[in-house]
Amino acid sequence: MSGGGNGYLGIGVMFVATIILGLALVWVNIERVDLAYELKTLERELQEKQDQHSKLQVERHYLLAPATLRARAEKAGLRPPSRDQIRIMQE
């Protein structure tokens, strides 16, 4: 009879080990899904920032273009200096 008791104990240990491994597998899959979601969110954020950077670069080049600067200066009432307004520094 004692031999039959050892068999039940072995089956019980195997059952508990199977449950623990099953729960570990579920936990790992949940973590994997969470990480995949976080990665997708970060990739979307990176793409948005890259798009914004590109747009800002285009705007910067437009604003620093000589024709744009000239037009904005004229609109503000600025004009090239006359000869008597120019001072030359001697070394």
Secondary structure as UniProt FT lines:
FT   HELIX           2..63
FT   HELIX           66..75
FT   TURN            76..77
FT   HELIX           83..85
//
